[in-house]
Amino acid sequence: MSGAFVKKEDKQFEKRKRKFPRTAFFIILMLFYPIFHFLLMWFGVNINSILLTFQYVKPGGAHLEWVPIDQLFINYINIFKDFSDPQVSSMYTASLVYFVLNCLITLPISLLFAYFIFKKIYAAGVFKVIFYLPSILPIVALTLVYTMAFGNKGFLTPLFGWFGVDTSTFFLGKTAKWMVWIFCFWTGIGYNVMMLTAGMARIPRDILESSKMDGVPPLKEFIYIIIPLTWPTITTLFIFGMMGVFGTYLQPMLLVQGQHGTNTIGLQIFNEANNVAKNHPATIGLFCTMIGTPIVLGVRALLNHFFKEVNF
Amino acid sequence: MSVSAFVKQKIKNKRNQLRQADYERKNDLLYKRHRSEKVLYIAMFIIFLFFAITYIFPFIWVLYNGFKTRTNFANDYIGLPTSWTFKNFIDAFTYSKPETQGFNIFQMLGMSVLLSVCGTLVTVFVSCCAAYVVAKYEFPGRSLILGVVIFTMIIPIVGSLPSQIQLMKNLGLDGKIIGVIFLYSGGFGMNFMLLYSFFKNLSWTYVEAAKIDGASDFRIFRSIILPMAKGPIIAISIITLIGQWNDYMTPMIYLPDKPTIAVGLKLLSDAMQQEGNYVLLFASITLAILPIILMFCFFSKTIMENTSVGGLKG
């Protein structure tokens, strides 16, 4: 009897053993393409990007070649030298403005908006959907409508005209920057509001009810309950906002072609990406990654340090 | 279900939701407000209304101006059309210039459908395969894969575009539709994380039962897992589809001679603005955003709920 049982167990073991290669084959097949794609398009691309920073185009040359060993870091040195160029330093400054805009202006205002939507202001659901609308529309359509609204046949032109303001120069000179920033704020607020209301919706009802019964005013509720309990979402959006310093390029490109001091790091890399001298944009990119990564990770760690116990 | 019945059902559901929200606001303790709070809410409502108008009115303005004749628009660019015409919309479908690479809006829409549908199908399927295996199977390197995916999502990589262009050229994928689909087809990223968390929490009971019955891993994935994951797969597909439909950079760089609607709209606007034909441009903008608006109307809840899930935890 026991012998038969052992035999049966052995058979099952054998069966499992035979099945193992099938499962292994399944795992390999399922992961083959995603890993291949990742290795090629993330790992390969980024390794190549690093290699590009050690290549250059000789004066009068038409293709990239390795830099001489005695000038190994010439591309990096050139990046530092470029800082003396007012246009380049203005590019870095213009990019840093997006940190202020995204993290210190758009995010707090979005937080306030999200709070009122969460507290079911009249037509809250409708407002949430409308605010989110720019996030799903093609950026070209948004920039077109925005520029045309202020154009000489735009519907805002007579409105501003009543106050004696000429909108025809809005996308020129110093005001161009402001138009790009307003556009970024206008289109960026909806996404933040949606993420934050989703974060607020996870706050336990009991906490809000007890605070309400204790007569906590809205401002205190917002500062002492809503913000701490929505902190993980705020942290995520703050990091996204920080990444905007390097990633914003379509808005200034489509609105003002990166002119009038609106050129950003992202736009500079985009504009140079198709040139033969790919070493320059690649070096700018790597330089920014080296500077940006510790800052982003540091800020992330710092933000996570506040309100640690957000588990509900 | 017919289209009209579907629309009616959607409207009915929306109305019920609004009624419920209204009831909650009036009777729920959480949303009862004192007099001073009411003033604050009224002030905020006015601000919200102003913002909502800025989001809605420009597109309404574009829509009704598309129905004007050129003369009508030249005389009055704010008011409603004196006589409504569909001519601009018909012309927009056939308008093509060398600047638009000889493509008309219809062909651009076709390119957008081709790229976004193929790209979405491939990327969602690949993400699904990867997420399922990483979530449910124990194998060497599993934690490494997960760690690398999270790491790449946190690190702000700047300026990999020049290298990517070079690589695509070396692979012979530059200027080819298959190249853009290949670029879209990555399996790791936000879709992977969303599906991974879904599969992680998925009950393994059915799979065990199927294994006892002798079903293979492929059969289990195809016949049990995929149908069970239908909800999140559809939601992720919609979000990915919209993202790829709106993608400006990838088709512009890799398919400059075959513009999608996101890229072509810029080319059309440049050509039409040069001709001063604004009414045609308004009609073109309307046609370009119409598919997305319709999709958003039908799936707004799905889109918004699932977009927010990805960023909840920092």
Chai-1 contact restraints between the chains, C-beta under 6 A:
chainA,res_idxA,chainB,res_idxB,connection_type,confidence,min_distance_angstrom,max_distance_angstrom,comment,restraint_id
A,T23,B,D217,contact,1.0,0.0,6.0,A-B,restraint_1
A,F26,B,D217,contact,1.0,0.0,6.0,A-B,restraint_2
A,I27,B,V133,contact,1.0,0.0,6.0,A-B,restraint_3
A,I27,B,Y137,contact,1.0,0.0,6.0,A-B,restraint_4
A,I27,B,F139,contact,1.0,0.0,6.0,A-B,restraint_5
A,M30,B,C129,contact,1.0,0.0,6.0,A-B,restraint_6
A,M30,B,V133,contact,1.0,0.0,6.0,A-B,restraint_7
A,L31,B,A130,contact,1.0,0.0,6.0,A-B,restraint_8
A,L31,B,V133,contact,1.0,0.0,6.0,A-B,restraint_9
A,Y33,B,V126,contact,1.0,0.0,6.0,A-B,restraint_10
A,P34,B,V126,contact,1.0,0.0,6.0,A-B,restraint_11
A,P34,B,A130,contact,1.0,0.0,6.0,A-B,restraint_12
A,P34,B,G187,contact,1.0,0.0,6.0,A-B,restraint_13
A,P34,B,F188,contact,1.0,0.0,6.0,A-B,restraint_14
A,H37,B,G186,contact,1.0,0.0,6.0,A-B,restraint_15
A,F38,B,F188,contact,1.0,0.0,6.0,A-B,restraint_16
A,V45,B,S160,contact,1.0,0.0,6.0,A-B,restraint_17
A,V45,B,S163,contact,1.0,0.0,6.0,A-B,restraint_18
A,V45,B,Q164,contact,1.0,0.0,6.0,A-B,restraint_19
A,V45,B,L167,contact,1.0,0.0,6.0,A-B,restraint_20
A,N46,B,S160,contact,1.0,0.0,6.0,A-B,restraint_21
A,N48,B,S163,contact,1.0,0.0,6.0,A-B,restraint_22
A,S49,B,S160,contact,1.0,0.0,6.0,A-B,restraint_23
A,S49,B,S163,contact,1.0,0.0,6.0,A-B,restraint_24
A,L52,B,S163,contact,1.0,0.0,6.0,A-B,restraint_25
A,F116,B,M44,contact,1.0,0.0,6.0,A-B,restraint_26
A,K120,B,R25,contact,1.0,0.0,6.0,A-B,restraint_27
A,K120,B,Y31,contact,1.0,0.0,6.0,A-B,restraint_28
A,I121,B,Y41,contact,1.0,0.0,6.0,A-B,restraint_29
A,I121,B,M44,contact,1.0,0.0,6.0,A-B,restraint_30
A,I121,B,F45,contact,1.0,0.0,6.0,A-B,restraint_31
A,Y122,B,F45,contact,1.0,0.0,6.0,A-B,restraint_32
A,F127,B,F48,contact,1.0,0.0,6.0,A-B,restraint_33
A,F127,B,A52,contact,1.0,0.0,6.0,A-B,restraint_34
A,V129,B,S300,contact,1.0,0.0,6.0,A-B,restraint_35
A,I130,B,A52,contact,1.0,0.0,6.0,A-B,restraint_36
A,I130,B,Y55,contact,1.0,0.0,6.0,A-B,restraint_37
A,L133,B,Y55,contact,1.0,0.0,6.0,A-B,restraint_38
A,I136,B,I242,contact,1.0,0.0,6.0,A-B,restraint_39
A,I136,B,I292,contact,1.0,0.0,6.0,A-B,restraint_40
A,I136,B,F296,contact,1.0,0.0,6.0,A-B,restraint_41
A,L137,B,I289,contact,1.0,0.0,6.0,A-B,restraint_42
A,P138,B,N246,contact,1.0,0.0,6.0,A-B,restraint_43
A,P138,B,A262,contact,1.0,0.0,6.0,A-B,restraint_44
A,I139,B,Y248,contact,1.0,0.0,6.0,A-B,restraint_45
A,V140,B,A262,contact,1.0,0.0,6.0,A-B,restraint_46
A,V140,B,L265,contact,1.0,0.0,6.0,A-B,restraint_47
A,V140,B,K266,contact,1.0,0.0,6.0,A-B,restraint_48
A,A141,B,I285,contact,1.0,0.0,6.0,A-B,restraint_49
A,A141,B,A288,contact,1.0,0.0,6.0,A-B,restraint_50
A,A141,B,I289,contact,1.0,0.0,6.0,A-B,restraint_51
A,L144,B,S269,contact,1.0,0.0,6.0,A-B,restraint_52
A,V145,B,P58,contact,1.0,0.0,6.0,A-B,restraint_53
A,V145,B,V62,contact,1.0,0.0,6.0,A-B,restraint_54
A,A149,B,P58,contact,1.0,0.0,6.0,A-B,restraint_55
A,K153,B,Y77,contact,1.0,0.0,6.0,A-B,restraint_56
A,F155,B,W61,contact,1.0,0.0,6.0,A-B,restraint_57
A,F155,B,I78,contact,1.0,0.0,6.0,A-B,restraint_58
A,M194,B,M304,contact,1.0,0.0,6.0,A-B,restraint_59
A,M194,B,S308,contact,1.0,0.0,6.0,A-B,restraint_60
A,M195,B,S308,contact,1.0,0.0,6.0,A-B,restraint_61
A,M195,B,G311,contact,1.0,0.0,6.0,A-B,restraint_62
A,A198,B,S308,contact,1.0,0.0,6.0,A-B,restraint_63
A,L208,B,L30,contact,1.0,0.0,6.0,A-B,restraint_64
A,K212,B,L30,contact,1.0,0.0,6.0,A-B,restraint_65
A,P232,B,K313,contact,1.0,0.0,6.0,A-B,restraint_66
A,P232,B,G314,contact,1.0,0.0,6.0,A-B,restraint_67
A,T233,B,L312,contact,1.0,0.0,6.0,A-B,restraint_68
A,T235,B,G314,contact,1.0,0.0,6.0,A-B,restraint_69
A,T236,B,G311,contact,1.0,0.0,6.0,A-B,restraint_70
A,T236,B,G314,contact,1.0,0.0,6.0,A-B,restraint_71
A,M243,B,P156,contact,1.0,0.0,6.0,A-B,restraint_72
A,F246,B,V158,contact,1.0,0.0,6.0,A-B,restraint_73
A,I269,B,G159,contact,1.0,0.0,6.0,A-B,restraint_74
A,A273,B,L161,contact,1.0,0.0,6.0,A-B,restraint_75
A,A273,B,P162,contact,1.0,0.0,6.0,A-B,restraint_76
A,A273,B,I165,contact,1.0,0.0,6.0,A-B,restraint_77
A,K278,B,P162,contact,1.0,0.0,6.0,A-B,restraint_78
A,P281,B,G159,contact,1.0,0.0,6.0,A-B,restraint_79
A,P281,B,P162,contact,1.0,0.0,6.0,A-B,restraint_80
A,A282,B,G159,contact,1.0,0.0,6.0,A-B,restraint_81
A,A282,B,P162,contact,1.0,0.0,6.0,A-B,restraint_82
A,I284,B,G159,contact,1.0,0.0,6.0,A-B,restraint_83
A,G285,B,V158,contact,1.0,0.0,6.0,A-B,restraint_84
A,G285,B,G159,contact,1.0,0.0,6.0,A-B,restraint_85
A,C288,B,V158,contact,1.0,0.0,6.0,A-B,restraint_86
A,T289,B,I157,contact,1.0,0.0,6.0,A-B,restraint_87
A,T289,B,V158,contact,1.0,0.0,6.0,A-B,restraint_88
A,G292,B,P156,contact,1.0,0.0,6.0,A-B,restraint_89
A,T293,B,I155,contact,1.0,0.0,6.0,A-B,restraint_90
A,V296,B,P156,contact,1.0,0.0,6.0,A-B,restraint_91
